[in-house]
Amino acid sequence: MTLKSKFNLLTVVLLLCTTFAFAQTNSGGQPSIITGDVAINKYHEREELERMRKGHLLQLYNKRIEVIIKILPNIAFATKPGVTMSSLGIPDTKENRIALQENTNATTTYFQNTLKFQKIVLPYSDKSNLIAAILFYEETLKALHTYEDFN
């Protein structure tokens, strides 16, 4: 076997492994109770936020609103994406799937409407109030990491 054919074989094997790794991870293709990218990658200190421009603060604020809207109403079930009804022992019935889909749709619509409103009105907010709100939301989201302590 030549070096080129070994390289081609290795490339094909890696491509197949990558395909399987990125395949759907939840059980049976069921939708997650918490959907989408609902994680905060970084929490901030007041001094750091005060150095930011208002446009960036608006983006941070809206991302925190999205995470809160998508997670908090569902914390009795899950605090992270990927949890399905079956993984919680909830029967995978047509009625339950419809209820979950309706909840997901309502959450998406609510967030889109909130975001539309925020884009119009939020730029008029004081920078200090915006910073305070971001810090408050981040503290609320940090508390999700300790949610299991209450069980």
Buried (B, 14 or more C-beta within 10 A) or exposed (E): EEEEEEEEEEEEEEEEEEEEEEEEEBEEEBEBBBBBEBEBEEEBEEEEBEEBEBEEBBEBBBBBBBBBBBBEBBEEBBBEBEBBBBBEEBEEEEEBBEEBEEEBEEBBEEBEEBBEEBEEEBEEBEEEEBBEBBBEBBEBBEEBEEEEEEE
